[in-house]
Amino acid sequence: MARRWTGNMNGERYLANKSPSKKEVHDLDNEQTNCQINEIITAKNDKPYDSQKAANDAGYDNCAYCIGNSKR
Protein backbone atom coordinates (compact mmCIF):
# COMPACT_ATOMS: atom_id res chain seq x y z
CA MET A 1 0.00 0.00 0.00
CA ALA A 2 1.12 3.58 0.44
CA ARG A 3 1.37 6.43 2.86
CA ARG A 4 -1.79 8.45 3.30
CA TRP A 5 -2.67 12.13 2.95
CA THR A 6 -6.22 11.80 4.30
CA GLY A 7 -7.65 12.00 7.80
CA ASN A 8 -4.95 13.15 10.20
CA MET A 9 -2.16 11.73 8.06
CA ASN A 10 0.25 13.97 6.14
CA GLY A 11 2.45 11.36 4.52
CA GLU A 12 3.92 10.10 7.79
CA ARG A 13 5.26 6.56 7.81
CA TYR A 14 3.63 5.46 11.08
CA LEU A 15 -0.08 5.48 11.87
CA ALA A 16 -1.29 4.75 15.39
CA ASN A 17 -4.79 3.43 15.96
CA LYS A 18 -6.20 5.53 18.85
CA SER A 19 -9.06 3.10 19.48
CA PRO A 20 -8.80 2.14 23.17
CA SER A 21 -9.31 -1.52 22.31
CA LYS A 22 -6.42 -1.47 19.79
CA LYS A 23 -3.72 1.10 20.74
CA GLU A 24 -1.30 -0.16 18.09
CA VAL A 25 1.06 1.45 15.58
CA HIS A 26 1.32 0.49 11.90
CA ASP A 27 4.20 0.90 9.42
CA LEU A 28 2.64 2.19 6.20
CA ASP A 29 5.79 1.27 4.24
CA ASN A 30 5.05 -2.38 5.10
CA GLU A 31 1.24 -2.27 5.26
CA GLN A 32 -0.58 -5.61 5.15
CA THR A 33 -4.22 -6.32 4.28
CA ASN A 34 -4.97 -7.22 7.92
CA CYS A 35 -3.90 -3.73 9.07
CA GLN A 36 -7.16 -2.18 7.78
CA ILE A 37 -5.62 1.30 7.55
CA ASN A 38 -8.49 2.84 5.55
CA GLU A 39 -10.97 1.69 8.20
CA ILE A 40 -8.86 3.26 10.97
CA ILE A 41 -8.80 6.58 9.09
CA THR A 42 -12.54 6.44 8.33
CA ALA A 43 -13.27 5.87 12.05
CA LYS A 44 -11.08 8.92 12.83
CA ASN A 45 -8.80 6.80 15.01
CA ASP A 46 -5.64 7.70 13.08
CA LYS A 47 -2.74 9.45 14.81
CA PRO A 48 0.42 10.14 12.79
CA TYR A 49 3.96 9.54 14.04
CA ASP A 50 7.33 10.17 12.41
CA SER A 51 8.92 7.20 14.15
CA GLN A 52 7.92 3.86 15.59
CA LYS A 53 9.85 4.68 18.77
CA ALA A 54 7.78 7.83 19.35
CA ALA A 55 4.56 5.80 18.99
CA ASN A 56 5.88 3.05 21.28
CA ASP A 57 6.96 5.67 23.84
CA ALA A 58 3.40 7.08 23.71
CA GLY A 59 2.02 3.66 24.70
CA TYR A 60 1.21 2.10 21.33
CA ASP A 61 2.00 -1.58 20.76
CA ASN A 62 3.39 -2.81 17.42
CA CYS A 63 0.97 -4.22 14.85
CA ALA A 64 1.60 -7.96 14.60
CA TYR A 65 1.22 -7.87 10.81
CA CYS A 66 3.25 -4.93 9.51
CA ILE A 67 5.84 -4.49 12.29
CA GLY A 68 5.86 -7.64 14.41
CA ASN A 69 7.06 -8.10 17.99
CA SER A 70 3.61 -7.27 19.35
CA LYS A 71 3.42 -7.44 23.12
CA ARG A 72 -0.20 -8.66 23.06
N, CA, C and O atoms as CSV, one atom per row, in Angstrom:
chain,resi,resn,atom,element,x,y,z
A,1,MET,N,N,0.832,-1.176,0.000
A,1,MET,CA,C,0.000,0.000,0.000
A,1,MET,C,C,0.883,1.247,0.000
A,1,MET,O,O,2.023,1.208,-0.462
A,2,ALA,N,N,0.364,2.322,0.506
A,2,ALA,CA,C,1.119,3.578,0.441
A,2,ALA,C,C,0.803,4.454,1.644
A,2,ALA,O,O,-0.159,4.230,2.379
A,3,ARG,N,N,1.638,5.443,1.810
A,3,ARG,CA,C,1.372,6.432,2.859
A,3,ARG,C,C,0.120,7.211,2.500
A,3,ARG,O,O,-0.262,7.292,1.332
A,4,ARG,N,N,-0.508,7.777,3.503
A,4,ARG,CA,C,-1.794,8.454,3.301
A,4,ARG,C,C,-1.680,9.952,3.504
A,4,ARG,O,O,-0.824,10.439,4.242
A,5,TRP,N,N,-2.572,10.675,2.824
A,5,TRP,CA,C,-2.669,12.127,2.949
A,5,TRP,C,C,-4.094,12.516,3.334
A,5,TRP,O,O,-4.509,13.656,3.129
A,6,THR,N,N,-4.841,11.561,3.893
A,6,THR,CA,C,-6.223,11.803,4.304
A,6,THR,C,C,-6.325,11.684,5.815
A,6,THR,O,O,-5.381,11.250,6.475
A,7,GLY,N,N,-7.464,12.066,6.358
A,7,GLY,CA,C,-7.646,12.005,7.800
A,7,GLY,C,C,-6.631,12.907,8.474
A,7,GLY,O,O,-6.449,14.055,8.068
A,8,ASN,N,N,-5.978,12.401,9.491
A,8,ASN,CA,C,-4.947,13.152,10.201
A,8,ASN,C,C,-3.549,12.931,9.630
A,8,ASN,O,O,-2.574,13.507,10.113
A,9,MET,N,N,-3.460,12.102,8.610
A,9,MET,CA,C,-2.163,11.732,8.060
A,9,MET,C,C,-1.679,12.755,7.036
A,9,MET,O,O,-2.457,13.260,6.227
A,10,ASN,N,N,-0.382,13.049,7.085
A,10,ASN,CA,C,0.246,13.970,6.141
A,10,ASN,C,C,1.479,13.335,5.524
A,10,ASN,O,O,2.524,13.972,5.399
A,11,GLY,N,N,1.346,12.070,5.138
A,11,GLY,CA,C,2.447,11.357,4.519
A,11,GLY,C,C,3.401,10.712,5.505
A,11,GLY,O,O,4.447,10.198,5.108
A,12,GLU,N,N,3.051,10.731,6.807
A,12,GLU,CA,C,3.920,10.101,7.794
A,12,GLU,C,C,3.967,8.592,7.565
A,12,GLU,O,O,3.035,7.992,7.029
A,13,ARG,N,N,5.077,8.004,7.987
A,13,ARG,CA,C,5.259,6.564,7.808
A,13,ARG,C,C,4.446,5.743,8.803
A,13,ARG,O,O,3.972,4.659,8.464
A,14,TYR,N,N,4.278,6.246,10.030
A,14,TYR,CA,C,3.632,5.464,11.085
A,14,TYR,C,C,2.263,6.019,11.440
A,14,TYR,O,O,2.091,7.222,11.635
A,15,LEU,N,N,1.299,5.123,11.519
A,15,LEU,CA,C,-0.076,5.481,11.874
A,15,LEU,C,C,-0.454,4.690,13.114
A,15,LEU,O,O,-0.416,3.459,13.114
A,16,ALA,N,N,-0.820,5.407,14.171
A,16,ALA,CA,C,-1.288,4.752,15.388
A,16,ALA,C,C,-2.806,4.710,15.375
A,16,ALA,O,O,-3.466,5.669,14.975
A,17,ASN,N,N,-3.347,3.589,15.819
A,17,ASN,CA,C,-4.790,3.430,15.960
A,17,ASN,C,C,-5.150,3.833,17.388
A,17,ASN,O,O,-4.809,3.131,18.340
A,18,LYS,N,N,-5.851,4.984,17.534
A,18,LYS,CA,C,-6.202,5.529,18.847
A,18,LYS,C,C,-7.327,4.773,19.535
A,18,LYS,O,O,-7.616,5.046,20.700
A,19,SER,N,N,-7.963,3.845,18.863
A,19,SER,CA,C,-9.058,3.096,19.476
A,19,SER,C,C,-8.560,2.446,20.769
A,19,SER,O,O,-7.559,1.729,20.755
A,20,PRO,N,N,-9.255,2.692,21.889
A,20,PRO,CA,C,-8.798,2.139,23.173
A,20,PRO,C,C,-8.644,0.624,23.163
A,20,PRO,O,O,-7.825,0.083,23.906
A,21,SER,N,N,-9.407,-0.058,22.344
A,21,SER,CA,C,-9.308,-1.524,22.312
A,21,SER,C,C,-8.140,-2.000,21.441
A,21,SER,O,O,-7.802,-3.183,21.460
A,22,LYS,N,N,-7.527,-1.101,20.686
A,22,LYS,CA,C,-6.424,-1.474,19.795
A,22,LYS,C,C,-5.093,-0.916,20.277
A,22,LYS,O,O,-4.192,-1.681,20.621
A,23,LYS,N,N,-4.956,0.424,20.309
A,23,LYS,CA,C,-3.722,1.099,20.737
A,23,LYS,C,C,-2.475,0.462,20.106
A,23,LYS,O,O,-1.557,0.040,20.809
A,24,GLU,N,N,-2.462,0.400,18.761
A,24,GLU,CA,C,-1.303,-0.163,18.087
A,24,GLU,C,C,-0.829,0.767,16.980
A,24,GLU,O,O,-1.592,1.587,16.468
A,25,VAL,N,N,0.449,0.626,16.617
A,25,VAL,CA,C,1.062,1.445,15.582
A,25,VAL,C,C,1.341,0.573,14.356
A,25,VAL,O,O,1.732,-0.588,14.470
A,26,HIS,N,N,1.126,1.172,13.177
A,26,HIS,CA,C,1.320,0.486,11.903
A,26,HIS,C,C,2.412,1.172,11.099
A,26,HIS,O,O,2.574,2.390,11.172
A,27,ASP,N,N,3.164,0.384,10.328
A,27,ASP,CA,C,4.200,0.895,9.424
A,27,ASP,C,C,3.612,0.915,8.021
A,27,ASP,O,O,3.441,-0.140,7.409
A,28,LEU,N,N,3.300,2.098,7.503
A,28,LEU,CA,C,2.644,2.190,6.202
A,28,LEU,C,C,3.566,1.806,5.041
A,28,LEU,O,O,3.087,1.569,3.932
A,29,ASP,N,N,4.877,1.742,5.279
A,29,ASP,CA,C,5.795,1.268,4.245
A,29,ASP,C,C,5.799,-0.254,4.153
A,29,ASP,O,O,6.391,-0.816,3.232
A,30,ASN,N,N,5.146,-0.922,5.095
A,30,ASN,CA,C,5.049,-2.385,5.098
A,30,ASN,C,C,3.614,-2.824,5.379
A,30,ASN,O,O,3.389,-3.888,5.957
A,31,GLU,N,N,2.657,-2.017,4.977
A,31,GLU,CA,C,1.239,-2.273,5.262
A,31,GLU,C,C,0.789,-3.628,4.713
A,31,GLU,O,O,1.142,-4.022,3.602
A,32,GLN,N,N,0.000,-4.322,5.527
A,32,GLN,CA,C,-0.581,-5.610,5.146
A,32,GLN,C,C,-2.104,-5.467,5.107
A,32,GLN,O,O,-2.661,-4.552,5.714
A,33,THR,N,N,-2.768,-6.364,4.398
A,33,THR,CA,C,-4.219,-6.323,4.279
A,33,THR,C,C,-4.897,-6.328,5.648
A,33,THR,O,O,-5.888,-5.627,5.851
A,34,ASN,N,N,-4.371,-7.111,6.582
A,34,ASN,CA,C,-4.971,-7.223,7.917
A,34,ASN,C,C,-4.879,-5.938,8.732
A,34,ASN,O,O,-5.562,-5.815,9.749
A,35,CYS,N,N,-4.055,-4.976,8.315
A,35,CYS,CA,C,-3.896,-3.730,9.071
A,35,CYS,C,C,-5.154,-2.858,9.010
A,35,CYS,O,O,-5.431,-2.121,9.956
A,36,GLN,N,N,-5.902,-2.925,7.942
A,36,GLN,CA,C,-7.161,-2.179,7.777
A,36,GLN,C,C,-6.982,-0.681,8.007
A,36,GLN,O,O,-7.748,-0.062,8.745
A,37,ILE,N,N,-5.971,-0.110,7.373
A,37,ILE,CA,C,-5.624,1.305,7.552
A,37,ILE,C,C,-6.758,2.230,7.136
A,37,ILE,O,O,-7.055,3.190,7.847
A,38,ASN,N,N,-7.394,1.967,6.008
A,38,ASN,CA,C,-8.487,2.841,5.553
A,38,ASN,C,C,-9.629,2.877,6.560
A,38,ASN,O,O,-10.247,3.923,6.761
A,39,GLU,N,N,-9.914,1.745,7.193
A,39,GLU,CA,C,-10.974,1.690,8.205
A,39,GLU,C,C,-10.596,2.508,9.447
A,39,GLU,O,O,-11.451,3.153,10.052
A,40,ILE,N,N,-9.326,2.477,9.818
A,40,ILE,CA,C,-8.856,3.259,10.967
A,40,ILE,C,C,-9.032,4.747,10.685
A,40,ILE,O,O,-9.489,5.497,11.548
A,41,ILE,N,N,-8.668,5.175,9.470
A,41,ILE,CA,C,-8.797,6.580,9.092
A,41,ILE,C,C,-10.269,6.988,9.030
A,41,ILE,O,O,-10.636,8.055,9.522
A,42,THR,N,N,-11.108,6.150,8.432
A,42,THR,CA,C,-12.542,6.438,8.325
A,42,THR,C,C,-13.177,6.601,9.709
A,42,THR,O,O,-14.050,7.449,9.893
A,43,ALA,N,N,-12.743,5.796,10.678
A,43,ALA,CA,C,-13.272,5.871,12.046
A,43,ALA,C,C,-12.660,7.033,12.836
A,43,ALA,O,O,-13.002,7.249,13.998
A,44,LYS,N,N,-11.760,7.773,12.198
A,44,LYS,CA,C,-11.077,8.920,12.831
A,44,LYS,C,C,-10.254,8.498,14.045
A,44,LYS,O,O,-10.158,9.226,15.033
A,45,ASN,N,N,-9.666,7.313,13.952
A,45,ASN,CA,C,-8.803,6.796,15.010
A,45,ASN,C,C,-7.333,6.885,14.635
A,45,ASN,O,O,-6.488,6.299,15.311
A,46,ASP,N,N,-7.012,7.613,13.560
A,46,ASP,CA,C,-5.638,7.696,13.084
A,46,ASP,C,C,-4.859,8.812,13.776
A,46,ASP,O,O,-5.340,9.937,13.911
A,47,LYS,N,N,-3.649,8.474,14.209
A,47,LYS,CA,C,-2.737,9.449,14.811
A,47,LYS,C,C,-1.374,9.250,14.159
A,47,LYS,O,O,-0.795,8.168,14.253
A,48,PRO,N,N,-0.854,10.285,13.496
A,48,PRO,CA,C,0.419,10.144,12.789
A,48,PRO,C,C,1.631,10.222,13.718
A,48,PRO,O,O,1.618,10.926,14.728
A,49,TYR,N,N,2.671,9.485,13.353
A,49,TYR,CA,C,3.962,9.536,14.042
A,49,TYR,C,C,5.069,9.479,12.997
A,49,TYR,O,O,4.940,8.825,11.962
A,50,ASP,N,N,6.167,10.185,13.295
A,50,ASP,CA,C,7.328,10.172,12.408
A,50,ASP,C,C,8.220,8.966,12.660
A,50,ASP,O,O,9.016,8.581,11.803
A,51,SER,N,N,8.083,8.369,13.846
A,51,SER,CA,C,8.919,7.205,14.154
A,51,SER,C,C,8.130,6.189,14.960
A,51,SER,O,O,7.191,6.525,15.680
A,52,GLN,N,N,8.540,4.934,14.818
A,52,GLN,CA,C,7.925,3.857,15.585
A,52,GLN,C,C,8.242,4.043,17.067
A,52,GLN,O,O,7.387,3.799,17.918
A,53,LYS,N,N,9.446,4.466,17.375
A,53,LYS,CA,C,9.849,4.678,18.769
A,53,LYS,C,C,8.946,5.703,19.454
A,53,LYS,O,O,8.525,5.501,20.594
A,54,ALA,N,N,8.649,6.797,18.762
A,54,ALA,CA,C,7.775,7.826,19.347
A,54,ALA,C,C,6.401,7.247,19.658
A,54,ALA,O,O,5.831,7.541,20.709
A,55,ALA,N,N,5.862,6.429,18.760
A,55,ALA,CA,C,4.557,5.803,18.994
A,55,ALA,C,C,4.635,4.807,20.147
A,55,ALA,O,O,3.744,4.768,20.995
A,56,ASN,N,N,5.699,3.998,20.183
A,56,ASN,CA,C,5.878,3.047,21.281
A,56,ASN,C,C,6.015,3.781,22.611
A,56,ASN,O,O,5.439,3.364,23.616
A,57,ASP,N,N,6.780,4.878,22.616
A,57,ASP,CA,C,6.963,5.667,23.840
A,57,ASP,C,C,5.640,6.278,24.313
A,57,ASP,O,O,5.459,6.522,25.506
A,58,ALA,N,N,4.716,6.523,23.376
A,58,ALA,CA,C,3.401,7.082,23.715
A,58,ALA,C,C,2.413,5.992,24.145
A,58,ALA,O,O,1.254,6.291,24.432
A,59,GLY,N,N,2.860,4.738,24.192
A,59,GLY,CA,C,2.020,3.661,24.700
A,59,GLY,C,C,1.388,2.774,23.648
A,59,GLY,O,O,0.539,1.944,23.975
A,60,TYR,N,N,1.783,2.928,22.387
A,60,TYR,CA,C,1.210,2.098,21.327
A,60,TYR,C,C,2.046,0.838,21.116
A,60,TYR,O,O,3.272,0.900,21.029
A,61,ASP,N,N,1.368,-0.299,21.034
A,61,ASP,CA,C,2.001,-1.583,20.758
A,61,ASP,C,C,2.227,-1.709,19.253
A,61,ASP,O,O,1.561,-1.031,18.470
A,62,ASN,N,N,3.153,-2.565,18.842
A,62,ASN,CA,C,3.386,-2.812,17.419
A,62,ASN,C,C,2.269,-3.657,16.824
A,62,ASN,O,O,1.750,-4.561,17.479
A,63,CYS,N,N,1.903,-3.363,15.588
A,63,CYS,CA,C,0.974,-4.219,14.851
A,63,CYS,C,C,1.683,-5.543,14.567
A,63,CYS,O,O,2.829,-5.550,14.118
A,64,ALA,N,N,1.019,-6.636,14.821
A,64,ALA,CA,C,1.605,-7.958,14.602
A,64,ALA,C,C,1.850,-8.245,13.131
A,64,ALA,O,O,2.696,-9.076,12.803
A,65,TYR,N,N,1.129,-7.575,12.237
A,65,TYR,CA,C,1.218,-7.867,10.806
A,65,TYR,C,C,2.282,-7.054,10.082
A,65,TYR,O,O,3.056,-7.620,9.311
A,66,CYS,N,N,2.343,-5.750,10.305
A,66,CYS,CA,C,3.252,-4.928,9.512
A,66,CYS,C,C,4.563,-4.577,10.216
A,66,CYS,O,O,5.515,-4.142,9.568
A,67,ILE,N,N,4.620,-4.766,11.550
A,67,ILE,CA,C,5.840,-4.489,12.286
A,67,ILE,C,C,6.346,-5.750,12.993
A,67,ILE,O,O,7.533,-6.066,12.923
A,68,GLY,N,N,5.466,-6.458,13.661
A,68,GLY,CA,C,5.859,-7.639,14.415
A,68,GLY,C,C,6.251,-7.273,15.836
A,68,GLY,O,O,6.189,-6.110,16.235
A,69,ASN,N,N,6.656,-8.286,16.593
A,69,ASN,CA,C,7.059,-8.100,17.987
A,69,ASN,C,C,5.971,-7.443,18.838
A,69,ASN,O,O,6.263,-6.644,19.727
A,70,SER,N,N,4.728,-7.786,18.558
A,70,SER,CA,C,3.607,-7.271,19.348
A,70,SER,C,C,3.689,-7.830,20.761
A,70,SER,O,O,4.033,-8.995,20.959
A,71,LYS,N,N,3.377,-7.011,21.720
A,71,LYS,CA,C,3.421,-7.442,23.125
A,71,LYS,C,C,2.105,-8.063,23.580
A,71,LYS,O,O,1.990,-8.501,24.725
A,72,ARG,N,N,1.112,-8.104,22.691
A,72,ARG,CA,C,-0.199,-8.658,23.059
A,72,ARG,C,C,-0.280,-10.117,22.759
A,72,ARG,O,O,-1.311,-10.741,23.005
